[in-house]
């Protein structure tokens, strides 16, 4: 066997081995499974894992924006006119969040922690000075007290007189700083004199700067990667007590800061939010890309805050049958000490049109008012997110308070917040490197198939050249007559006759 034919044979054998091996690995998904199993072991809430430190102290900057609705026609509204509001904001704060008192529990299958949040004002990202700018809005302390006295005519009359004496009306004008971080309310001061449990100070974010929402216990994801970051208990409870059904009181999902790897477009993402006193879910909307990183966008569908008629599963969120609200709003008074607080998406996004039409100045737009999560499906890492929620107050006619006699039931917007984050450049670079390694590892069988295809092509080329060379050699060694005489000689090409040499002299 010549050296050329040996090379052709070896090339053919290597090509066949590469193709068979590569195709076999592709069909068996062996490398993909190996890489995915590695990811499941690395992405766990255990000290020393690749994600543990970033879970405790997230590196990307988080911003909290507050937008207020300034009421421009209070007197007309109190006489029965449609309320008109003007959006003012944002007032932006840098939010620092970190996990404290982190400790492993239940043989390290779970981890407990407190998430502490602090806020620092950013003047360059705000429309004005919160200490100076004033907002006219619903007097929430007054409405909270009045709502408490529903059904008690004589006590309501007494408090009505008290409100007049301290100058507490149905609406108030306060600075942004007071509305957010707290002010001493004259009505609450008088009420607290006879009821020490009542706070004298009111603020939408009162006691929320430098504090936490209570201890949470999380699953580490070691036993099941789908449980990574899932909340097991909140403030010692595995079930809430605010609502009227077990399903509504269930604590489902993560706290919104971590999600399991290997996400699917078909699954629902559950998030437990103490601010809403419930769990919500999100569904896949579309593919997006952030800083070169592929991501799935998940958003809450209309059914999350749908009415019990539109989504019967939400009936448990009706504290009383007569207090059930329509689609797009949720009364959260059970976890707000009875105050008539109603939650919704900003500008009543995804809500019934009647709520939008009742307030002049509402203009819901998905681009500005939708809550969403952009998650890298391979790792579950948040690459971009916007959490948007609106605080409203339920206004209605209350017996014993003459100022409310012209009121129809109205869900009145006070303010909305936008909590946003985008992955920082350093974290994005690390994630891109990890995704490249995962991609190479998962697609290694395809690389083998590619090498096999290249080797097969080389084998075919060598085979063709060898055949051409053989044909050329045969043509070069064949006999060709040099004259017509030789061509016509019957012995030519047949045999060479050997005869005795004749003697010319014979």
N, C-alpha and C positions, 0 to 999 in steps of 0.2 A: 504494500500500500504506500502510495507516494505521500509526501508531506502535505500537498494540497488536499488530496482526498481525505486525509486524516483530519485536517482542520475543518473541512466541510462536515464530516461526521460529528465531531465534537460540538460544533456550532448548532447543529440540528438537535443534538441531545440536550444541550443547555437550554435552547429555546423551548423545547417540549417541557422540560422540568420547570422552568420559570412560569410558563403559561398554566400548566396543570396546578402548580402550587399556588400561584396568584389567584386563579379563578376559584380554587377550593377555599382559600382564605376569605375571598370576597363573599362567596355564598355562605360560609359558616359564620361570618361577622366576628371572627375570633379576636382580631386586633381591636376592633371597635368596642367589643365587650370588655376587653382587657383595659383599654383606656378609660372607659366609662366607670368601671369598677374602681380604678385608681382615683378618679375624680370624687366618687362617692366617699372614699376613705379619707381624702384630703379635706373636703368641704364639710367639716364637723365643728361644733362648738366645744372644742377641747383645747386646753392649754397646750401650745406648741404647734397647733395646726396652722395652715397657711392663712386662714381667714379669721382666726380668733382675735388677734390684736386689732384688725380693722373693724371687727364687729363691736369691740369695746370702745374704740375711739375712731369713728369714721373719718377718713382724711378729706373727702370732698366737702367744700363749704356749703352750708345750708342757709337759705335766706327765707325770712318770714316777712311777707308784705301784708299790710292791713289797709283795707279800703272802707271808708265810711259813707253812709247815705245821709246827707244833710237835708233835712226837711225844710222846704222853702215856703210852705203855705199852712202853717200850723193852725192859725185862726180860722181859715176857710175850711180846713179839714174838720175841725171841731164843730163846724156848722153844717157838715154833711157833704162837703165837696170831696172830690177825688184827691188823695194826697199826691204831692209832687216831691220827688227827691232828686238830689244831684250827687253823683259819685265824687268823692274826694279821696285822693291817694295816688300812689302808695306811700305809706310810712313804713320804711324798710328797716329790718333788724337782722343782724347776723346772728344765726342760731348756733350755739355750741351745744352739742349733745354727747354725752359719754355715759358708759355703764359704770356704776359704782356697786360696791359690796358684792362683787362677783364671786360665786362659790359653787362648787360641784355638789350635787345632791343625788341621792338614790344611786349610789355606786357609779357616779359620773355619767349616768345615762341622761341626766338633766342638769341644767345650770340655772341658778337664780341670780337676779340682778335688779338694780334700780336704774332707770334711765333718767338722768338729771339733765335739764335744759336750762340754759341761760341765754339772755338776749341783750345784744349791744346795738344801739341805734346807729344807723349809717345815713348821715345827712346827704351825702353825694348821690344816694339812690332813692331819696325821698322828695316829695313835692313841697315840704315845708317843715316847720319846727313843731313837733307835737306838744311842746310846753306852751306854745303861743296860739296855734290854730284851734279854733273852736268849732264844734259841731252841734247842731240842734237835732235831737233825736228823741226816741221814746224814753220816758223816765222809767227805766226797768225796775228799780227798787219799789216805786209806787205801784206799778202794775203787779209786782210779785205780792205785795201786801194786800192789795185789793182782791186779787185772785184767791188768796188764802181765806178771805172773809166771805166768799160766795155762799149764799144760803143763810147768812147770819145778819139779818137786816139791822138790828140795833147796834151791833158791834161795827157794822159797816158805816152807819151814820156817825158814830163816835169818831172813827178813823177819818171819815170825810172832813169833819170839823177840825180834827188834828192836822190834816194835810193843809187846810186853808190857813191855819195858824202858823205853820212853819214855812209856808210858801212853796209847798210841794205840789206841782201840777202834773198833768198827764204827759207833758213833754218837758225836756230840760236842755239847757245849753251848757256844755262842758268842753274843756280842752281835750284834745286827743290823748294826751298823757293821762288825764284823769279817767277818761272812759276805759283806757286800757289797763292801767296799773293800779287804779283805785283812788277813791275820794270818800271823805266822811259825809254820808248822806243825812240830812237833818231829820227826815222821817224815821230812818233806821235807828238813829240815836235815841229818839223818843220811844220807839217800840222796844229797843233793847233794854231800856230802863226797867220794864216789867217782864221782859223775856230775855234773860242773859244769853240764851243760845243764838240769838240773832246777831249777826255781824254788823257793826256800825259802818264798816267800809265796804263799798261796792266797786268792782272793776271787772271788765270782761276777762282780763288776764291776771286778776288779783291773786297773789301767792303762787303764781306760775313761773316766776323768774327765779332761777336757782333752786328749783324744787323738782319733784318727780311725782308720777301718778300712782305710785305704789309698787310693791315688789311683784315682779313677774317671774315665773318659772318656765323655762324653755326646754324643749327637747333638743338634744345635741345632734341628732341625726345619725348616731352610730349604729343603732339597731335597724333603722329604716331611713334611707336618704330622703324620702318624701316628708319625713317629720322634721327635717332640719329647720330650726328656728321657730317651730310651732309653739304657741303659747299653751302651756298646760294649766296654769292657774294664775289668777290676778288677785292681789291682796288676799291671798289665802283661799280664794274661791275657784272652784272648777266650773261653776255654773252661776250665772247672774240671777238676780232676784227682782229686777225692775219690771219685767214684762209678764205676760199672762200665758205663755206657752213654753215648753221645754226647748223647742226649736229656736224661738226668739232669744231665750236666755243662754243659749250655747255660746261658749267661747271657741271660735273657729279661726284657724289660720295663724299667721305670724303677727308681729307688731308693726309690720310694714318696713322693717329695716333689713330683712334677710329673707331669701327665697331659695328653695331647693334647686339643685342643678338639673340639667336635662329636662327642661320645660317642654311641654307640648302645647300646640295651638288649640287643642280640644279641651284643655282643662280649665277649671275655674280657680282663680287665685283668691284665697280668703285672707282678710285682714281684720284683726280685732282692734278697735279704736276706743279707748276709754273716754275720749271727748264726746263720742256719740252714744256711749254706753251700749254698744252692740258690735257685732261683726258684720262686715259688708263683703261683697264678692265682686270680682272683676273678670271680664272675659276678653279673649283675643280680639283685637280690632284690625291691625295691619302690621306689616313688616316695616321697620324703620332702621336708620343707621345714625349712630352718634360717634363722632370723632373716629370714623372708620370701623367702628365696632357694630356688627349686626345685632338687632334687638327685636323683640316682640313687644308691641304696644298693647297693654291691657287697660281697659276702661270699665267703669261701673255701668251696666246697662240700666235702662229705665225701670226694669222690674225690681231693682234694689229698694227704691223708695216708692214703689207702686202702691196704689190703694188695695184694700183687701178684696175688692171686686175684680181688680185687674190681676192681682197676684194673691190668691188665698193664703199662701204661706206667710204673708205679712200681717194676718189678722192678730197674731200674738203681740204686735206692737201697739195695738189699740188698748190703752189702759182701761177705758170704758167704752162700750159700744157707741154711745152718743158722742164720744170725743174722737172718733176716727176721722182722720183728715184725708184729703184726696191724694192723687199721685204727685210725687215730687217733693213732699214735705214730711217731716217726722217730728212729732211732739216728744221732746225729751225731758219733760217736766219731772218724771219719776226719779231721774238722777240729778235734778237741779233743784232739789228741796222744794218742789211744787211750783216753782216759778214757771210762767207760761212761755217757755222757750221752745222755739220750733227751729229745727235744722233743715237746710236744703242746700242745693248747689247754688253758686252765685247767680244772681239775676233770675232765679227759679229755672235754671237750665234743667231740662228733662221733666219739668213739672207741667201740670195742666195749665192751659192758656188763661184760665180765670185768675190765677195768682199773678200772672204777668200783667194782665189787663187792669187789675185792681190798683196798681201803683204806677203813677206816672214817672218815667225815667228808667224803667226796666227794659233791657235789650239783651236777652240771652244769646250768646254765641259760643259754639263749641271751642273755637280757637282760644278764647280768653277765659272761659268758665268751666271747661271740662277737667275733671280729675283723671290723671293717667299715670301709668308706670311703664317705662321702657326697660325691659329686662333682657340681658344677654341669655339666650336659651340654653347655651352649653353650661354656663357656670351659675346662672341665677342672679348674677350681680346686677344691681341697679345702675344703669348708665345715665338715666335722666328720669326725673319724676316731678309732678306737680300735684300737690294735694290742695284742693280748693273746697271751701265750705263756707256757708253763710249762716249768720245768726239772725233769727227773726223773733218777734214777740207777737203772741196771739192777743189781739185787742178785741174786746166785745163789750156789750152792755152789761153792767153789773149793778144789781139792785142795791140801793143805799148810797150810790155815788152818782149824784145828779149830773156831773160833768160827762158821764158816759152815755146819757140817755139817747143821744143822736147817733151812737156808734152802731155800725153793722160789724159782724165778725170779719176781721181783717188780719191777714198775716203780714205784719209790717217789718220790712228789712231794716236792720241796724247797721251791720257791717259784714264784710266777708274777708277771708284770709286766703293767701296763696303761699303755701310752703313748698319751696322748690329746691332742687339739687341737680347738678350736672357733674358727671365724673371728671375729676381733675386730670391734667395731662400726665402726671407721673403714674397715677393709677391706671389710666388708659393704656399707657405704654406697657406696663406689666401685664395687663389683661390681654393685649394684642399678642405679646410674646407667648403667653400661656395658650391662647387659642391656636397659634401657629404650631406649637408642639402637639396639641391635641389633634389638630387637623392632619399633621404628618403621621402621627401614630395611628389614627383611625384609617387613614388612606394609604398606609404602607402596602397593603395587598395590591392596590391599584398601581403603585409604583413598580411592584414586582411584575404585574401584568404588562405594564408599559415596557419594562426592560425585556420581557419575553417577546413582545411584539417587535421591538427593535432588533433583537437577536434573530427572530424569525425572518425579518426583512433581509438581514445580512446573510442568513443561510440561503434564502432564495436567490439573492444576487450572486453569491459564490457558486451556487448550483448552475445558474444560467451561464456564467462566465466559463465554468469548467466544460459545459456542454459545447459552447461556442469554440473553445480552444481545441477540443477533441475533433470537431468537424473540420476545423482549419488544418489540423495536422494530417488528417486523412487525405484532404485535397492536395496537400503539398507532396505527398509520397506516392501518388498514383502515376502510371506511365502515360505519356503523351507522345504520339507519333510526330516526327520532325518533318516528314514529307508525304506527299500524296501517294508515292510509291509504297512507302511503308504502310500507309493507311490501307491500301488496297491489297497488300500481301496477305493471302489467306492464312499464312503461318504466324503473322504478326499478332502478338498478344495471345497466341495459343500455346506454342512451344518453340523451343530453340533446337533445331536439328543439328546433331553432331555427325558429320560424315568424314570419311577419310579424305585427306588432302590429295588431290589428283596431281599426277606428275605432268607438268607442262610439256615434257619432252617425249612422253610416251606416244 
